[in-house]
Amino acid sequence: MADNLRGISEKKMKNGATAIMVRFKYDGTTYPVKNFTKLFGCNTRTDARDKLAECKIMLSKGENPFIVNPDTLTAIWKQRVEDKRKSAEWNELTIQNYNYYYYHHIDKVIGKKKLHRITYNDLEKIIKNMANKQGGTKNRLKKLLYPIFDDAKKIGLVHKNIALELKSHKIGNNKNIKLRTENKNIELARALYRQIPEYKAHCKAQREEFRIFLYMIVLTAHRIGELLLLTKEMVVVKHKKIISSKAITKTGEEYHFPIPDECLDYILNIENGLLFPTLKRGSIYNIFQRLVDKIVQYNNIEFNNDRTISPHDMRRIMLNIMIIDCSVDGFLADSCLSHKQSGSTKHYVGFEDNHIRSAYEKYWDKLRLSEIEYKKKYNKTEIISISPKVDATEQLIKLTEILDRGLITDAEFKAHKDKIMLEIL
């Protein structure tokens, strides 16, 4: 019996109470004296012996039984979000995206658990729940949880960072729209645009809001998270444009873009606050899919093997149409998506609002007008000029990037390349 109680003793405390103190060594590590009465409510040496056996089992699993951590993962996540907001490390768009992911995929599985209770099997369960998601979506789980467990490991809340054990998932080629449908990008965009007036929301009071949001997706191709954060205070009525503040853009830079005529009256009638106050991030995909279902039903649009397109795909579709169908320069088309320029170009190419508006108007007219009307309005040989410092090599590099992203076909790449070379001659 004495051997079983070795290292376990009684100590008279200053208040007159008796505490059970435990000193032990396990797996090569000598632990300092622990007050088992204070930690676990043990009142006898035998109770402490039994509790010590439980503690050793927890240690063998990588858990620390001596850390009292009242916070659940969700409580820790909320504090992390607030810390990132205050430090300006995450802007509001990033916070919105990360919160959507956390509460949609993580919270319902492990949100109520304390960190030391979360196992690798828990994380695998989250991954299995995302079986139909792309690799990039699955990989975000590790990105969000790794720093949380890493911080916890540093202060002894957990023995190891189990997020490190998550494998990286291959990012597929689902970005390539031409593999999903035989229809051309212009056919998809026109069908979506022309179907929007017929869209009926389940709640009649939301009908106009939903339609205008769909117009904004199709006609501006902006990220849905950014659109949801737009406010009336960002609208410049005189110039019919919106200024997205750096607090809501993915690039962290202010961006100006024109308002389509289809959306103007609705936006002007908003007194203040959010332009789309009742829409929620989680409902956008289903709203857009109902529109896609309608163009399949009424506009002879077909998708291969039950594939589809998402709101984010409108960015690829618009870029393709601007470059291939509207003869808009690739740098300018990319700027319409508020992408940061790469390479040496970023140092000397900057487009003004009139350049952005001109590119958008050509794209909008491509959706609104017939081919005959479009040709009458635009000279097909016209090319929107950009800085002469952007030579053919830079243009071809940008065009190659767009090809690599699956936004244009090899034939379209060759046609546009020939056009660039023709301009040089």
C-alpha positions as CSV (number, residue, x, y, z in Angstrom):
1,M,0.0,0.0,0.0
2,A,2.9,2.3,0.9
3,D,4.3,2.0,-2.6
4,N,1.0,2.8,-4.2
5,L,0.9,6.0,-2.1
6,R,4.5,7.0,-2.6
7,G,4.8,10.7,-3.5
8,I,1.4,11.5,-2.0
9,S,1.3,13.4,1.3
10,E,-0.9,15.5,3.5
11,K,-0.2,19.1,4.2
12,K,-1.6,21.5,6.8
13,M,-2.6,24.7,5.1
14,K,-2.6,28.2,6.7
15,N,-6.3,28.2,7.0
16,G,-6.2,25.0,9.0
17,A,-7.5,22.7,6.3
18,T,-5.6,19.6,5.1
19,A,-4.6,19.4,1.4
20,I,-3.4,16.3,-0.4
21,M,-0.2,17.0,-2.2
22,V,1.2,14.8,-5.0
23,R,4.7,14.7,-6.5
24,F,5.4,12.2,-9.3
25,K,7.4,11.3,-12.3
26,Y,5.9,10.0,-15.6
27,D,7.4,9.1,-19.0
28,G,10.8,10.6,-18.1
29,T,9.3,13.9,-16.8
30,T,9.4,14.9,-13.1
31,Y,6.3,17.0,-12.3
32,P,6.3,19.7,-9.5
33,V,4.1,19.2,-6.4
34,K,0.4,19.5,-7.2
35,N,-2.4,20.3,-4.8
36,F,-4.9,17.6,-5.7
37,T,-7.4,18.9,-3.2
38,K,-7.5,22.3,-4.9
39,L,-7.2,20.8,-8.5
40,F,-9.6,17.9,-8.2
41,G,-11.3,17.9,-4.8
42,C,-9.3,14.9,-3.5
43,N,-9.7,14.7,0.3
44,T,-7.7,11.5,1.0
45,R,-4.4,10.0,-0.2
46,T,-6.4,7.1,-1.8
47,D,-8.5,9.5,-3.8
48,A,-5.4,11.3,-5.0
49,R,-3.8,7.9,-6.0
50,D,-6.9,7.1,-8.1
51,K,-6.9,10.5,-9.7
52,L,-3.2,10.3,-10.4
53,A,-3.8,7.2,-12.4
54,E,-6.4,9.1,-14.5
55,C,-3.9,12.0,-15.0
56,K,-1.3,9.6,-16.3
57,I,-3.7,8.2,-18.9
58,M,-4.5,11.8,-20.0
59,L,-0.8,12.6,-20.3
60,S,-0.3,9.5,-22.5
61,K,-2.9,10.9,-24.9
62,G,-1.1,14.2,-25.1
63,E,-3.6,16.0,-22.8
64,N,-2.6,18.2,-19.8
65,P,-4.9,17.4,-16.8
66,F,-3.4,20.2,-14.7
67,I,-4.5,23.1,-16.8
68,V,-7.9,24.5,-15.9
69,N,-9.2,26.0,-19.2
70,P,-12.8,27.1,-19.0
71,D,-12.8,28.3,-22.6
72,T,-14.4,26.3,-25.4
73,L,-13.0,26.5,-28.9
74,T,-15.8,28.9,-29.9
75,A,-15.0,31.2,-27.0
76,I,-11.3,31.2,-28.1
77,W,-12.3,31.8,-31.7
78,K,-14.4,34.8,-30.8
79,Q,-11.6,36.4,-28.8
80,R,-9.2,35.7,-31.7
81,V,-11.5,37.4,-34.2
82,E,-11.7,40.5,-31.9
83,D,-8.0,40.6,-31.4
84,K,-7.4,40.4,-35.2
85,R,-10.0,43.2,-35.8
86,K,-8.4,45.5,-33.2
87,S,-4.9,44.9,-34.6
88,A,-6.2,45.5,-38.1
89,E,-4.6,42.2,-39.2
90,W,-8.0,41.0,-40.6
91,N,-10.3,43.4,-42.4
92,E,-14.1,43.0,-42.2
93,L,-14.2,41.0,-45.4
94,T,-11.7,38.5,-44.1
95,I,-13.5,38.3,-40.8
96,Q,-16.8,37.7,-42.6
97,N,-15.3,34.9,-44.7
98,Y,-13.5,33.2,-41.8
99,N,-16.6,33.5,-39.5
100,Y,-18.8,32.0,-42.2
101,Y,-16.4,29.0,-42.5
102,Y,-16.0,28.6,-38.8
103,Y,-19.7,28.6,-37.9
104,H,-20.7,26.6,-41.0
105,H,-18.1,23.8,-40.7
106,I,-16.3,23.8,-37.3
107,D,-18.6,25.2,-34.6
108,K,-21.3,22.5,-34.9
109,V,-18.7,19.7,-34.5
110,I,-16.2,20.9,-31.9
111,G,-17.2,24.4,-31.0
112,K,-18.4,23.5,-27.5
113,K,-15.3,21.4,-26.7
114,K,-12.3,22.6,-24.7
115,L,-9.0,22.5,-26.7
116,H,-7.5,19.5,-24.8
117,R,-10.6,17.5,-25.5
118,I,-10.4,17.9,-29.2
119,T,-8.9,14.9,-31.0
120,Y,-7.6,14.3,-34.5
121,N,-10.8,12.1,-35.1
122,D,-12.8,15.3,-34.5
123,L,-11.0,17.1,-37.2
124,E,-11.3,14.2,-39.6
125,K,-15.1,14.2,-38.9
126,I,-15.2,17.9,-40.1
127,I,-13.2,16.9,-43.2
128,K,-15.7,14.1,-44.0
129,N,-18.6,16.5,-43.6
130,M,-16.9,18.5,-46.4
131,A,-16.6,15.5,-48.8
132,N,-18.2,17.4,-51.7
133,K,-16.1,20.5,-51.2
134,Q,-13.0,21.4,-53.1
135,G,-9.5,20.8,-51.8
136,G,-9.0,24.5,-51.0
137,T,-12.0,24.5,-48.7
138,K,-10.8,21.5,-46.8
139,N,-7.3,23.0,-46.4
140,R,-8.7,26.1,-44.8
141,L,-9.5,24.0,-41.7
142,K,-5.8,23.6,-41.0
143,K,-5.1,27.2,-41.7
144,L,-7.7,28.4,-39.1
145,L,-7.0,25.9,-36.4
146,Y,-3.2,25.7,-36.6
147,P,-2.4,29.0,-34.9
148,I,-5.0,28.4,-32.2
149,F,-3.4,25.1,-31.2
150,D,0.0,26.5,-31.6
151,D,-0.6,29.3,-29.1
152,A,-2.3,26.8,-26.7
153,K,0.8,24.5,-26.9
154,K,3.1,27.3,-26.0
155,I,1.3,28.0,-22.8
156,G,0.7,24.3,-21.9
157,L,-3.0,24.0,-22.6
158,V,-2.3,21.1,-25.0
159,H,0.6,18.8,-25.4
160,K,0.8,18.9,-29.2
161,N,-0.7,20.8,-32.2
162,I,-3.1,18.2,-33.7
163,A,-3.9,20.5,-36.7
164,L,-0.3,19.7,-37.9
165,E,-1.5,16.1,-38.6
166,L,-4.1,17.2,-41.1
167,K,-3.0,16.4,-44.6
168,S,-3.1,18.9,-47.5
169,H,-5.8,18.2,-50.1
170,K,-5.1,18.6,-53.8
171,I,-6.8,21.6,-55.3
172,G,-8.6,20.3,-58.3
173,N,-9.3,21.8,-61.8
174,N,-12.8,22.7,-61.1
175,K,-12.0,26.3,-61.8
176,N,-12.0,25.5,-65.5
177,I,-15.5,26.3,-66.7
178,K,-15.0,24.9,-70.2
179,L,-14.8,21.4,-68.6
180,R,-18.2,21.9,-67.0
181,T,-20.3,23.0,-69.9
182,E,-20.3,23.1,-73.7
183,N,-21.8,26.6,-73.6
184,K,-19.6,29.6,-74.2
185,N,-19.0,32.1,-71.4
186,I,-21.0,34.8,-73.2
187,E,-23.9,32.4,-73.5
188,L,-23.9,31.7,-69.8
189,A,-23.6,35.4,-68.8
190,R,-26.4,36.5,-71.2
191,A,-28.7,33.7,-70.0
192,L,-28.1,34.7,-66.4
193,Y,-28.6,38.4,-67.1
194,R,-31.8,37.9,-69.0
195,Q,-33.3,35.5,-66.5
196,I,-32.9,37.8,-63.5
197,P,-36.1,39.9,-64.1
198,E,-38.0,36.6,-63.8
199,Y,-36.4,35.6,-60.5
200,K,-39.0,35.3,-57.6
201,A,-37.9,35.3,-54.0
202,H,-39.9,33.2,-51.6
203,C,-40.6,36.4,-49.6
204,K,-42.1,39.0,-51.9
205,A,-40.6,41.8,-49.7
206,Q,-37.1,40.6,-50.6
207,R,-37.7,40.2,-54.4
208,E,-36.1,43.4,-55.5
209,E,-33.2,43.1,-53.1
210,F,-32.4,39.6,-54.4
211,R,-32.7,40.6,-58.0
212,I,-30.4,43.6,-57.6
213,F,-27.9,41.5,-55.8
214,L,-27.9,39.0,-58.6
215,Y,-27.4,41.9,-61.1
216,M,-24.4,43.0,-59.1
217,I,-23.0,39.4,-59.2
218,V,-23.5,39.1,-62.9
219,L,-22.7,42.6,-64.0
220,T,-19.8,43.5,-61.7
221,A,-18.4,40.1,-60.8
222,H,-17.5,41.3,-57.3
223,R,-16.8,39.0,-54.4
224,I,-20.1,38.2,-52.6
225,G,-18.6,38.9,-49.2
226,E,-17.6,42.4,-50.4
227,L,-21.1,43.0,-51.9
228,L,-22.7,42.1,-48.6
229,L,-20.6,44.7,-46.8
230,L,-21.4,47.6,-49.2
231,T,-23.2,50.6,-47.6
232,K,-25.0,53.6,-49.0
233,E,-22.2,55.7,-47.5
234,M,-19.8,54.2,-50.1
235,V,-22.0,55.3,-53.0
236,V,-21.0,58.4,-55.0
237,V,-24.3,59.3,-56.6
238,K,-22.9,62.1,-58.8
239,H,-20.5,59.8,-60.6
240,K,-22.7,56.6,-60.4
241,K,-20.0,54.6,-58.7
242,I,-19.2,52.8,-55.5
243,I,-16.0,53.2,-53.5
244,S,-15.2,49.9,-51.6
245,S,-13.2,50.9,-48.6
246,K,-10.0,49.0,-47.8
247,A,-11.7,47.6,-44.7
248,I,-13.9,45.4,-46.9
249,T,-11.7,44.5,-49.9
250,K,-9.7,41.3,-50.1
251,T,-6.6,43.3,-51.3
252,G,-6.8,45.8,-48.4
253,E,-6.9,48.6,-50.9
254,E,-9.7,51.0,-51.8
255,Y,-11.4,50.2,-55.1
256,H,-13.8,52.2,-57.3
257,F,-16.3,50.6,-59.7
258,P,-19.3,51.8,-61.7
259,I,-22.9,51.1,-60.8
260,P,-24.9,49.3,-63.5
261,D,-28.1,51.2,-64.6
262,E,-30.2,48.1,-63.6
263,C,-29.1,48.7,-60.0
264,L,-29.1,52.5,-59.7
265,D,-32.7,53.2,-58.7
266,Y,-32.6,50.5,-55.9
267,I,-29.4,51.9,-54.5
268,L,-30.6,55.5,-54.6
269,N,-33.7,54.5,-52.6
270,I,-31.5,53.1,-49.8
271,E,-31.4,55.8,-47.2
272,N,-28.3,54.6,-45.2
273,G,-26.6,51.5,-44.0
274,L,-26.1,48.2,-45.9
275,L,-27.3,48.0,-49.5
276,F,-28.4,44.4,-49.0
277,P,-29.6,44.4,-45.4
278,T,-31.6,41.1,-45.3
279,L,-29.3,38.9,-47.3
280,K,-27.1,36.4,-45.4
281,R,-23.8,34.8,-46.6
282,G,-25.2,31.3,-46.2
283,S,-28.1,31.9,-48.5
284,I,-26.3,33.4,-51.5
285,Y,-25.2,30.1,-53.1
286,N,-28.7,28.7,-53.1
287,I,-30.2,31.9,-54.4
288,F,-27.7,31.9,-57.3
289,Q,-28.3,28.2,-58.0
290,R,-32.0,28.8,-58.4
291,L,-31.1,31.3,-61.1
292,V,-28.8,28.7,-62.7
293,D,-31.6,26.1,-62.6
294,K,-33.8,28.6,-64.5
295,I,-31.3,29.1,-67.4
296,V,-30.9,25.4,-67.7
297,Q,-34.7,25.1,-67.9
298,Y,-35.5,28.0,-70.2
299,N,-32.3,29.0,-72.1
300,N,-30.8,25.8,-73.5
301,I,-27.8,25.9,-71.1
302,E,-26.4,22.5,-70.3
303,F,-23.8,21.3,-67.7
304,N,-21.8,18.1,-67.8
305,N,-22.3,15.4,-65.2
306,D,-24.5,17.6,-62.9
307,R,-21.8,20.2,-62.6
308,T,-22.7,23.9,-62.1
309,I,-21.3,27.4,-61.7
310,S,-21.0,29.5,-58.5
311,P,-21.2,33.2,-57.9
312,H,-17.4,33.3,-57.7
313,D,-17.3,31.8,-61.2
314,M,-18.7,35.1,-62.6
315,R,-15.3,36.5,-62.0
316,R,-13.8,34.0,-64.5
317,I,-16.7,34.4,-66.9
318,M,-16.6,38.2,-67.0
319,L,-12.8,38.3,-67.4
320,N,-13.0,35.9,-70.3
321,I,-15.8,37.9,-72.0
322,M,-14.0,41.2,-71.6
323,I,-10.8,39.9,-73.1
324,I,-12.1,37.5,-75.8
325,D,-15.5,39.0,-76.8
326,C,-15.0,42.7,-76.0
327,S,-11.3,43.2,-76.9
328,V,-10.5,44.7,-73.5
329,D,-6.9,44.6,-72.6
330,G,-6.0,41.8,-70.2
331,F,-4.4,44.1,-67.6
332,L,-7.5,46.3,-67.6
333,A,-9.9,43.4,-67.4
334,D,-7.9,42.0,-64.5
335,S,-8.1,45.4,-62.8
336,C,-11.9,45.4,-63.0
337,L,-11.8,42.4,-60.7
338,S,-9.7,44.5,-58.2
339,H,-6.8,42.1,-58.6
340,K,-3.4,43.3,-57.7
341,Q,-1.0,43.5,-60.6
342,S,2.1,41.3,-60.4
343,G,5.6,41.6,-61.7
344,S,7.1,44.9,-62.9
345,T,3.7,46.1,-64.2
346,K,2.4,46.9,-60.7
347,H,5.0,49.7,-60.4
348,Y,3.8,51.8,-63.4
349,V,0.3,50.7,-64.6
350,G,-2.6,52.3,-62.9
351,F,-6.0,52.6,-64.5
352,E,-8.4,55.6,-63.9
353,D,-12.1,55.4,-63.3
354,N,-12.9,56.1,-66.9
355,H,-10.8,53.1,-68.1
356,I,-12.6,50.8,-65.6
357,R,-16.1,52.2,-66.6
358,S,-15.3,51.8,-70.3
359,A,-14.4,48.2,-69.9
360,Y,-17.5,47.5,-67.8
361,E,-19.8,49.2,-70.3
362,K,-18.5,47.1,-73.2
363,Y,-19.1,44.0,-71.1
364,W,-22.6,45.2,-70.1
365,D,-23.5,46.0,-73.6
366,K,-22.3,42.5,-74.7
367,L,-25.0,41.1,-72.4
368,R,-27.7,43.6,-73.1
369,L,-27.4,44.0,-76.9
370,S,-27.7,41.7,-79.9
371,E,-24.5,41.0,-81.8
372,I,-25.6,43.3,-84.6
373,E,-26.4,46.1,-82.2
374,Y,-23.1,45.6,-80.4
375,K,-21.1,45.7,-83.7
376,K,-22.9,48.9,-84.6
377,K,-21.9,50.5,-81.3
378,Y,-18.3,49.4,-81.1
379,N,-15.6,49.2,-83.7
380,K,-14.4,45.6,-83.4
381,T,-10.8,46.6,-84.2
382,E,-10.8,49.1,-81.2
383,I,-8.4,48.2,-78.4
384,I,-8.6,50.1,-75.2
385,S,-5.1,51.7,-74.8
386,I,-3.0,51.4,-71.7
387,S,0.3,52.8,-70.7
388,P,2.9,52.5,-73.6
389,K,5.3,51.2,-71.0
390,V,3.4,47.9,-71.0
391,D,5.2,46.2,-73.8
392,A,4.2,43.0,-75.7
393,T,6.2,40.8,-73.3
394,E,4.3,42.0,-70.3
395,Q,1.0,41.6,-72.2
396,L,1.8,38.1,-73.2
397,I,2.9,37.2,-69.6
398,K,-0.5,38.4,-68.3
399,L,-2.3,36.5,-71.1
400,T,-0.4,33.3,-70.2
401,E,-1.4,33.7,-66.5
402,I,-5.0,33.9,-67.6
403,L,-4.6,30.8,-69.8
404,D,-3.1,28.9,-66.8
405,R,-6.0,29.9,-64.6
406,G,-8.3,28.2,-67.1
407,L,-10.1,31.4,-68.1
408,I,-9.5,31.1,-71.8
409,T,-8.9,28.2,-74.2
410,D,-5.7,27.6,-76.2
411,A,-7.5,28.8,-79.3
412,E,-8.5,32.0,-77.6
413,F,-5.0,32.5,-76.3
414,K,-3.6,32.2,-79.8
415,A,-6.1,34.6,-81.2
416,H,-5.4,37.2,-78.6
417,K,-1.7,36.7,-78.9
418,D,-1.9,37.2,-82.6
419,K,-3.8,40.5,-82.0
420,I,-1.0,41.7,-79.6
421,M,1.7,40.9,-82.2
422,L,-0.3,42.6,-84.9
423,E,-0.4,45.8,-82.9
424,I,3.4,45.7,-82.6
425,L,3.7,45.5,-86.4
